[in-house]
């Protein structure tokens, strides 16, 4: 990466020869050969290698886009779970459901992850945390309700109240504003 290249140059410049460096490339190295073959006019070998590496990294990350999105969501839910666990003492059932979600989250959609967390792990209370619905076209499963945040417009999903119970106050999973 370019960052590593800059680090390399910076470190070599400290070797008692400020501003001087020499880079030796092995023509037999597969990446060096590939970069030299598709090198642009006037492009240095180092720049060609960096460009090629950036392209390969971007392609690799593009293929991991959904996995990264799920990882970010799980990071956010982990914080909520451990807050709930430490403050409110989660039940064994909630703990096991959390462990199961952690094992299976890569096989679920982000909305399914949120819905599982919201319906199984977070218990309904007077004030509950809503979870921003990532895909508005995904149907909301039974046992869950939706409420649109008046502040940011995000659709939040939360456990449905029982028969005869009023809607709880919902804290938006996106902006943190509570419903009235």
SELUMGU-81054 format. One record per residue: x, y, z of N, C-alpha, C in turn; residue in three letters. Coordinates in nm, 2 decimals, always signed. Each point is the difference from the previous one (the first is absolute). Layout:
BEGIN
{{X Y Z} {X Y Z} {X Y Z} "Ala"}
...
REM end
This chain:
BEGIN
{{+0.08 -0.12 +0.00} {-0.08 +0.12 +0.00} {+0.09 +0.13 +0.00} "Unk"}
{{-0.06 +0.10 -0.04} {+0.07 +0.13 +0.00} {+0.05 +0.04 +0.14} "Unk"}
{{-0.08 -0.03 +0.10} {+0.03 +0.04 +0.14} {+0.13 -0.08 +0.04} "Unk"}
{{+0.00 -0.13 -0.04} {+0.12 -0.08 +0.04} {+0.13 +0.05 -0.08} "Unk"}
{{-0.03 +0.04 -0.12} {+0.11 +0.05 -0.09} {+0.06 +0.13 +0.07} "Unk"}
{{-0.09 +0.09 +0.04} {+0.05 +0.13 +0.06} {+0.07 -0.04 +0.13} "Unk"}
{{-0.05 -0.09 +0.08} {+0.07 -0.05 +0.12} {+0.14 -0.05 -0.03} "Unk"}
{{+0.01 -0.08 -0.11} {+0.13 -0.06 -0.04} {+0.10 +0.11 -0.04} "Unk"}
{{-0.05 +0.10 -0.07} {+0.09 +0.11 -0.04} {+0.04 +0.08 +0.12} "Unk"}
{{-0.09 +0.03 +0.09} {+0.03 +0.07 +0.12} {+0.10 -0.07 +0.08} "Unk"}
{{-0.01 -0.13 +0.02} {+0.09 -0.07 +0.08} {+0.14 -0.01 -0.06} "Unk"}
{{+0.01 -0.02 -0.14} {+0.13 -0.01 -0.06} {+0.07 +0.14 +0.00} "Unk"}
{{-0.08 +0.10 +0.00} {+0.07 +0.14 +0.00} {+0.06 +0.02 +0.13} "Unk"}
{{-0.02 -0.07 +0.10} {+0.06 +0.02 +0.14} {+0.13 -0.07 +0.01} "Unk"}
{{+0.04 -0.07 -0.10} {+0.13 -0.08 +0.01} {+0.12 +0.08 -0.03} "Unk"}
{{+0.01 +0.12 +0.05} {+0.12 +0.09 -0.01} {+0.02 +0.06 -0.14} "Unk"}
{{-0.10 -0.02 -0.09} {+0.01 +0.05 -0.13} {-0.13 +0.07 -0.04} "Unk"}
{{-0.03 +0.11 +0.07} {-0.13 +0.07 -0.01} {-0.03 +0.03 -0.15} "Unk"}
{{-0.12 -0.04 -0.05} {-0.04 +0.03 -0.13} {+0.04 -0.10 -0.10} "Unk"}
{{+0.08 -0.10 +0.03} {+0.05 -0.10 -0.09} {-0.06 -0.14 +0.03} "Unk"}
{{-0.04 -0.07 -0.10} {-0.04 -0.14 +0.02} {+0.01 -0.08 -0.13} "Unk"}
{{+0.01 -0.12 +0.01} {+0.02 -0.09 -0.12} {-0.10 -0.12 +0.02} "Unk"}
{{-0.07 -0.03 -0.10} {-0.10 -0.11 +0.01} {+0.04 -0.11 -0.10} "Unk"}
{{+0.02 -0.12 +0.04} {+0.04 -0.11 -0.08} {-0.13 -0.09 -0.02} "Unk"}
{{-0.03 -0.02 -0.13} {-0.12 -0.08 -0.03} {+0.05 -0.13 -0.06} "Unk"}
{{-0.07 -0.11 +0.03} {+0.04 -0.13 -0.06} {-0.09 -0.02 -0.12} "Unk"}
{{+0.06 +0.00 -0.12} {-0.08 -0.02 -0.12} {-0.07 -0.14 -0.01} "Unk"}
{{+0.04 -0.09 +0.08} {-0.06 -0.13 +0.01} {-0.12 -0.01 +0.09} "Unk"}
{{-0.02 +0.10 +0.08} {-0.12 +0.01 +0.08} {-0.12 +0.02 -0.08} "Unk"}
{{-0.11 -0.08 +0.02} {-0.12 +0.00 -0.08} {-0.06 +0.14 +0.00} "Unk"}
{{-0.01 +0.07 +0.12} {-0.07 +0.13 +0.00} {+0.09 +0.10 -0.07} "Unk"}
{{+0.13 -0.01 +0.01} {+0.08 +0.10 -0.07} {-0.01 -0.02 -0.15} "Unk"}
{{+0.00 -0.12 -0.05} {-0.01 -0.03 -0.14} {-0.14 +0.05 -0.05} "Unk"}
{{-0.10 -0.03 +0.07} {-0.14 +0.05 -0.04} {-0.01 +0.15 -0.01} "Unk"}
{{+0.06 +0.07 +0.10} {-0.01 +0.14 +0.00} {+0.09 +0.06 -0.11} "Unk"}
{{+0.11 -0.05 -0.03} {+0.09 +0.05 -0.10} {-0.07 -0.02 -0.14} "Unk"}
{{-0.07 -0.11 -0.02} {-0.07 -0.02 -0.13} {-0.11 +0.09 -0.03} "Unk"}
{{-0.08 +0.05 +0.11} {-0.10 +0.09 -0.03} {+0.03 +0.14 +0.05} "Unk"}
{{+0.13 +0.03 +0.00} {+0.04 +0.13 +0.04} {-0.03 +0.11 -0.10} "Unk"}
{{-0.05 +0.11 +0.04} {-0.04 +0.11 -0.09} {+0.13 +0.08 -0.05} "Unk"}
{{-0.02 +0.07 -0.11} {+0.11 +0.08 -0.05} {+0.05 +0.10 +0.11} "Unk"}
{{+0.13 +0.00 +0.02} {+0.06 +0.09 +0.10} {-0.03 -0.03 +0.14} "Unk"}
{{-0.06 -0.12 +0.03} {-0.03 -0.04 +0.13} {+0.11 -0.08 +0.06} "Unk"}
{{+0.04 +0.04 +0.12} {+0.12 -0.07 +0.06} {-0.05 -0.14 +0.04} "Unk"}
{{+0.10 -0.10 +0.01} {-0.04 -0.13 +0.05} {-0.07 +0.00 +0.13} "Unk"}
{{+0.05 +0.08 +0.10} {-0.06 +0.01 +0.13} {-0.15 +0.05 -0.01} "Unk"}
{{-0.02 +0.10 -0.08} {-0.14 +0.05 -0.02} {-0.09 -0.10 -0.06} "Unk"}
{{+0.05 -0.08 -0.10} {-0.08 -0.10 -0.06} {-0.03 -0.11 +0.10} "Unk"}
{{+0.09 -0.04 +0.08} {-0.03 -0.10 +0.11} {-0.10 +0.05 +0.09} "Unk"}
{{+0.01 +0.13 +0.05} {-0.10 +0.06 +0.09} {-0.14 +0.01 -0.06} "Unk"}
{{+0.00 +0.04 -0.13} {-0.13 +0.01 -0.07} {-0.07 -0.14 -0.01} "Unk"}
{{+0.08 -0.10 -0.04} {-0.05 -0.13 -0.01} {-0.05 -0.05 +0.14} "Unk"}
{{+0.08 +0.02 +0.10} {-0.04 -0.04 +0.14} {-0.13 +0.07 +0.04} "Unk"}
{{-0.01 +0.13 -0.03} {-0.12 +0.07 +0.04} {-0.12 -0.06 -0.07} "Unk"}
{{+0.01 -0.03 -0.13} {-0.11 -0.06 -0.07} {-0.04 -0.14 +0.05} "Unk"}
{{+0.10 -0.08 +0.04} {-0.03 -0.13 +0.05} {-0.07 +0.01 +0.14} "Unk"}
{{+0.05 +0.09 +0.08} {-0.06 +0.02 +0.13} {-0.14 +0.05 -0.01} "Unk"}
{{-0.03 +0.10 -0.09} {-0.13 +0.05 -0.02} {-0.10 -0.11 -0.05} "Unk"}
{{+0.05 -0.09 -0.09} {-0.08 -0.11 -0.05} {-0.03 -0.10 +0.11} "Unk"}
{{+0.10 -0.02 +0.08} {-0.02 -0.10 +0.12} {-0.10 +0.06 +0.10} "Unk"}
{{+0.01 +0.13 +0.03} {-0.09 +0.06 +0.09} {-0.14 +0.01 -0.05} "Unk"}
{{-0.02 +0.02 -0.13} {-0.13 +0.01 -0.06} {-0.07 -0.13 +0.01} "Unk"}
{{+0.07 -0.11 -0.01} {-0.06 -0.13 +0.02} {-0.03 -0.03 +0.15} "Unk"}
{{+0.05 +0.07 +0.09} {-0.03 -0.01 +0.14} {-0.09 +0.10 +0.06} "Unk"}
{{-0.06 +0.08 -0.09} {-0.08 +0.11 +0.04} {-0.11 -0.04 +0.10} "Unk"}
{{-0.08 -0.10 -0.04} {-0.11 -0.05 +0.09} {+0.06 -0.05 +0.13} "Unk"}
{{+0.11 -0.07 +0.00} {+0.06 -0.06 +0.12} {+0.04 +0.12 +0.09} "Unk"}
{{+0.06 +0.10 -0.06} {+0.04 +0.12 +0.08} {-0.12 +0.07 +0.06} "Unk"}
{{-0.11 +0.01 -0.07} {-0.12 +0.06 +0.05} {-0.06 -0.08 +0.12} "Unk"}
{{+0.00 -0.13 -0.02} {-0.04 -0.09 +0.11} {+0.09 +0.01 +0.12} "Unk"}
{{+0.13 +0.01 -0.02} {+0.09 +0.01 +0.11} {-0.02 +0.13 +0.08} "Unk"}
{{-0.02 +0.11 -0.07} {-0.03 +0.13 +0.06} {-0.13 -0.01 +0.08} "Unk"}
{{-0.10 -0.06 -0.05} {-0.13 -0.01 +0.07} {+0.02 -0.09 +0.12} "Unk"}
{{+0.07 -0.11 -0.01} {+0.03 -0.08 +0.12} {+0.08 +0.07 +0.11} "Unk"}
{{+0.09 +0.09 -0.05} {+0.08 +0.08 +0.10} {-0.10 +0.09 +0.08} "Unk"}
{{-0.09 +0.06 -0.07} {-0.10 +0.09 +0.07} {-0.09 -0.08 +0.09} "Unk"}
{{-0.04 -0.12 -0.05} {-0.09 -0.08 +0.09} {+0.07 -0.06 +0.11} "Unk"}
{{+0.13 -0.03 -0.01} {+0.08 -0.05 +0.11} {+0.01 +0.10 +0.11} "Unk"}
{{+0.01 +0.13 -0.03} {+0.00 +0.10 +0.10} {-0.13 +0.00 +0.08} "Unk"}
{{-0.11 -0.01 -0.08} {-0.13 +0.01 +0.06} {-0.02 -0.13 +0.09} "Unk"}
{{+0.04 -0.11 -0.05} {-0.02 -0.13 +0.07} {+0.08 +0.01 +0.13} "Unk"}
{{+0.12 +0.04 +0.00} {+0.08 +0.00 +0.12} {-0.05 +0.10 +0.10} "Unk"}
{{-0.05 +0.11 -0.05} {-0.06 +0.10 +0.09} {-0.12 -0.06 +0.07} "Unk"}
{{-0.09 -0.07 -0.08} {-0.11 -0.06 +0.06} {+0.04 -0.11 +0.10} "Unk"}
{{+0.10 -0.08 -0.04} {+0.05 -0.11 +0.08} {+0.05 +0.04 +0.13} "Unk"}
{{+0.08 +0.11 +0.00} {+0.06 +0.05 +0.13} {-0.10 +0.07 +0.09} "Unk"}
{{-0.09 +0.08 -0.06} {-0.09 +0.09 +0.07} {-0.12 -0.08 +0.05} "Unk"}
{{-0.06 -0.07 -0.10} {-0.13 -0.06 +0.03} {+0.00 -0.15 +0.02} "Unk"}
{{+0.12 -0.06 +0.00} {+0.01 -0.14 +0.02} {-0.08 -0.09 -0.10} "Unk"}
{{+0.05 -0.02 -0.11} {-0.07 -0.08 -0.10} {-0.03 -0.14 +0.05} "Unk"}
{{-0.10 -0.06 -0.06} {-0.04 -0.14 +0.04} {+0.10 -0.10 -0.08} "Unk"}
{{-0.01 -0.12 +0.04} {+0.08 -0.11 -0.07} {-0.05 -0.01 -0.14} "Unk"}
{{-0.13 +0.01 -0.02} {-0.05 -0.01 -0.13} {+0.05 +0.11 -0.09} "Unk"}
{{+0.00 +0.12 +0.05} {+0.06 +0.11 -0.08} {+0.15 -0.02 -0.03} "Unk"}
{{+0.07 -0.04 +0.10} {+0.14 -0.03 -0.02} {+0.03 -0.10 -0.11} "Unk"}
{{-0.08 -0.11 +0.00} {+0.01 -0.11 -0.10} {-0.04 +0.06 -0.14} "Unk"}
{{-0.10 +0.07 +0.00} {-0.05 +0.06 -0.13} {+0.11 +0.10 -0.05} "Unk"}
{{+0.06 +0.07 +0.08} {+0.11 +0.09 -0.04} {+0.11 -0.08 -0.06} "Unk"}
{{+0.04 -0.11 +0.07} {+0.11 -0.08 -0.05} {-0.03 -0.06 -0.13} "Unk"}
{{-0.13 -0.05 -0.02} {-0.04 -0.05 -0.12} {+0.00 +0.10 -0.11} "Unk"}
{{-0.04 +0.12 +0.03} {+0.01 +0.11 -0.10} {+0.14 +0.03 -0.04} "Unk"}
{{+0.09 +0.00 +0.09} {+0.14 +0.02 -0.03} {+0.06 -0.11 -0.09} "Unk"}
{{-0.05 -0.12 +0.02} {+0.05 -0.11 -0.08} {-0.06 +0.01 -0.15} "Unk"}
{{-0.12 +0.05 -0.01} {-0.07 -0.01 -0.13} {-0.02 +0.13 -0.07} "Unk"}
{{+0.05 +0.11 +0.05} {-0.03 +0.13 -0.06} {+0.05 +0.01 -0.15} "Unk"}
{{+0.11 -0.07 -0.04} {+0.04 +0.01 -0.14} {-0.09 -0.06 -0.09} "Unk"}
{{-0.09 -0.09 +0.04} {-0.10 -0.07 -0.08} {-0.13 +0.08 -0.01} "Unk"}
{{-0.01 +0.11 +0.07} {-0.13 +0.07 +0.01} {+0.02 +0.14 -0.07} "Unk"}
{{-0.11 +0.06 -0.04} {+0.00 +0.13 -0.05} {+0.01 +0.10 +0.11} "Unk"}
{{+0.05 +0.12 -0.02} {+0.01 +0.10 +0.11} {-0.14 +0.03 +0.07} "Unk"}
{{-0.11 +0.00 -0.08} {-0.13 +0.02 +0.06} {-0.04 -0.12 +0.09} "Unk"}
{{+0.04 -0.12 -0.05} {-0.03 -0.12 +0.08} {+0.08 +0.00 +0.13} "Unk"}
{{+0.12 +0.05 -0.01} {+0.08 +0.01 +0.13} {-0.06 +0.09 +0.10} "Unk"}
{{-0.04 +0.12 -0.05} {-0.07 +0.10 +0.08} {-0.13 -0.06 +0.06} "Unk"}
{{-0.08 -0.06 -0.09} {-0.13 -0.05 +0.05} {+0.02 -0.11 +0.10} "Unk"}
{{+0.10 -0.09 -0.02} {+0.03 -0.11 +0.10} {+0.04 +0.07 +0.14} "Unk"}
{{+0.09 +0.09 -0.01} {+0.04 +0.07 +0.12} {-0.11 +0.07 +0.07} "Unk"}
{{-0.08 +0.07 -0.08} {-0.11 +0.08 +0.06} {-0.11 -0.09 +0.06} "Unk"}
{{-0.04 -0.11 -0.07} {-0.11 -0.09 +0.05} {+0.04 -0.10 +0.10} "Unk"}
{{+0.12 -0.05 +0.00} {+0.04 -0.11 +0.08} {+0.09 +0.04 +0.12} "Unk"}
{{+0.09 +0.10 -0.02} {+0.10 +0.03 +0.10} {-0.03 +0.12 +0.08} "Unk"}
{{-0.06 +0.10 -0.06} {-0.04 +0.12 +0.07} {-0.15 -0.01 +0.04} "Unk"}
{{-0.02 +0.00 +0.13} {-0.14 -0.02 +0.05} {-0.07 +0.14 +0.00} "Unk"}
{{-0.13 -0.01 -0.03} {-0.08 +0.13 +0.00} {-0.01 +0.06 +0.14} "Unk"}
{{+0.02 +0.13 +0.00} {-0.01 +0.08 +0.12} {-0.08 +0.13 -0.03} "Unk"}
{{-0.01 +0.08 +0.10} {-0.07 +0.13 -0.02} {+0.08 +0.09 -0.10} "Unk"}
{{+0.13 +0.00 +0.01} {+0.09 +0.07 -0.09} {+0.09 -0.11 -0.07} "Unk"}
{{-0.02 -0.01 -0.12} {+0.08 -0.10 -0.07} {+0.09 +0.06 -0.11} "Unk"}
{{+0.10 -0.07 -0.04} {+0.09 +0.05 -0.11} {-0.06 -0.05 -0.13} "Unk"}
{{-0.03 +0.09 -0.09} {-0.04 -0.05 -0.14} {+0.12 -0.03 -0.08} "Unk"}
{{-0.02 -0.08 -0.10} {+0.11 -0.04 -0.09} {-0.03 +0.05 -0.14} "Unk"}
{{+0.08 +0.08 -0.05} {-0.02 +0.06 -0.13} {-0.02 -0.11 -0.11} "Unk"}
{{-0.11 +0.00 -0.07} {-0.02 -0.10 -0.10} {+0.08 +0.04 -0.12} "Unk"}
{{+0.10 -0.08 -0.04} {+0.09 +0.03 -0.11} {-0.06 +0.00 -0.14} "Unk"}
{{-0.09 -0.10 -0.02} {-0.07 -0.01 -0.13} {-0.15 +0.02 +0.03} "Unk"}
{{-0.06 +0.11 -0.05} {-0.14 +0.02 +0.03} {-0.09 -0.09 -0.07} "Unk"}
{{+0.05 -0.08 -0.10} {-0.08 -0.09 -0.08} {-0.01 -0.14 +0.07} "Unk"}
{{+0.08 -0.02 +0.10} {-0.01 -0.13 +0.07} {-0.12 +0.00 +0.09} "Unk"}
{{-0.08 -0.11 -0.02} {-0.12 -0.01 +0.09} {+0.04 -0.01 +0.15} "Unk"}
{{-0.08 +0.06 +0.08} {+0.02 -0.01 +0.15} {-0.06 -0.13 +0.05} "Unk"}
{{+0.08 -0.09 +0.06} {-0.06 -0.12 +0.05} {-0.10 +0.02 +0.11} "Unk"}
{{-0.08 -0.10 +0.02} {-0.10 +0.00 +0.11} {+0.08 +0.02 +0.14} "Unk"}
{{-0.06 +0.07 +0.09} {+0.06 +0.02 +0.13} {+0.08 +0.13 +0.00} "Unk"}
{{+0.02 +0.06 -0.11} {+0.07 +0.13 -0.01} {-0.09 +0.11 -0.06} "Unk"}
{{+0.02 +0.12 +0.05} {-0.07 +0.11 -0.06} {+0.10 +0.10 -0.05} "Unk"}
{{-0.06 +0.10 -0.08} {+0.09 +0.10 -0.06} {-0.05 +0.14 +0.05} "Unk"}
{{+0.09 +0.09 +0.01} {-0.03 +0.14 +0.03} {+0.10 +0.09 -0.07} "Unk"}
{{-0.05 +0.10 -0.07} {+0.08 +0.10 -0.07} {+0.05 +0.11 +0.10} "Unk"}
{{+0.13 +0.03 +0.00} {+0.05 +0.10 +0.09} {-0.04 +0.14 -0.06} "Unk"}
{{-0.06 +0.08 +0.09} {-0.05 +0.13 -0.05} {+0.12 +0.10 -0.02} "Unk"}
{{+0.12 -0.03 +0.05} {+0.11 +0.08 -0.01} {+0.08 -0.03 -0.13} "Unk"}
{{+0.04 -0.12 -0.03} {+0.08 -0.03 -0.11} {-0.07 -0.09 -0.11} "Unk"}
{{-0.12 -0.04 +0.03} {-0.08 -0.08 -0.10} {+0.04 -0.15 -0.01} "Unk"}
{{+0.09 -0.04 +0.08} {+0.04 -0.14 +0.00} {-0.12 -0.09 +0.05} "Unk"}
{{-0.02 -0.11 -0.07} {-0.10 -0.10 +0.05} {+0.07 -0.09 +0.10} "Unk"}
{{-0.05 +0.00 +0.12} {+0.05 -0.08 +0.11} {-0.08 -0.13 +0.02} "Unk"}
{{+0.06 -0.11 +0.03} {-0.07 -0.12 +0.03} {+0.02 -0.03 +0.15} "Unk"}
{{-0.10 -0.05 +0.06} {+0.00 -0.03 +0.15} {-0.10 -0.11 +0.03} "Unk"}
{{+0.01 -0.06 +0.11} {-0.09 -0.11 +0.04} {-0.14 +0.06 +0.01} "Unk"}
{{-0.10 -0.07 -0.05} {-0.14 +0.05 +0.01} {-0.05 -0.01 +0.14} "Unk"}
{{-0.08 +0.10 +0.05} {-0.05 -0.01 +0.13} {-0.11 -0.11 +0.01} "Unk"}
{{-0.03 -0.06 +0.11} {-0.10 -0.10 +0.02} {-0.14 +0.06 -0.02} "Unk"}
{{-0.10 -0.09 -0.01} {-0.13 +0.04 -0.02} {-0.05 +0.10 +0.11} "Unk"}
{{-0.06 +0.11 -0.04} {-0.05 +0.09 +0.09} {+0.11 +0.10 +0.06} "Unk"}
{{+0.13 -0.03 -0.03} {+0.10 +0.09 +0.05} {+0.02 +0.12 -0.11} "Unk"}
{{+0.04 +0.11 +0.06} {+0.02 +0.12 -0.09} {+0.14 -0.02 -0.06} "Unk"}
{{+0.02 +0.08 -0.11} {+0.14 +0.00 -0.06} {+0.10 +0.05 +0.09} "Unk"}
{{+0.12 -0.05 +0.01} {+0.10 +0.05 +0.09} {+0.06 +0.12 -0.06} "Unk"}
{{+0.08 +0.07 +0.08} {+0.08 +0.11 -0.05} {+0.12 -0.06 -0.06} "Unk"}
{{+0.03 +0.03 -0.12} {+0.11 -0.06 -0.08} {+0.11 +0.10 -0.02} "Unk"}
{{+0.12 -0.04 +0.03} {+0.12 +0.08 -0.03} {+0.05 -0.04 -0.14} "Unk"}
{{+0.01 +0.09 -0.09} {+0.05 -0.02 -0.14} {+0.14 -0.06 +0.00} "Unk"}
{{+0.01 -0.11 -0.07} {+0.13 -0.07 -0.02} {+0.10 +0.08 -0.08} "Unk"}
{{-0.05 +0.10 -0.07} {+0.09 +0.08 -0.09} {+0.05 +0.13 +0.07} "Unk"}
{{-0.10 +0.08 +0.05} {+0.04 +0.13 +0.05} {-0.02 +0.01 +0.15} "Unk"}
{{-0.06 -0.10 +0.07} {-0.01 +0.00 +0.14} {-0.12 +0.08 +0.06} "Unk"}
{{-0.08 +0.06 -0.08} {-0.11 +0.08 +0.04} {-0.12 -0.09 +0.05} "Unk"}
{{-0.07 +0.03 +0.10} {-0.11 -0.09 +0.05} {-0.13 +0.05 -0.06} "Unk"}
{{-0.09 -0.10 -0.02} {-0.13 +0.03 -0.05} {-0.09 +0.05 +0.12} "Unk"}
{{-0.10 +0.07 -0.04} {-0.09 +0.06 +0.11} {-0.13 -0.08 +0.01} "Unk"}
REM end
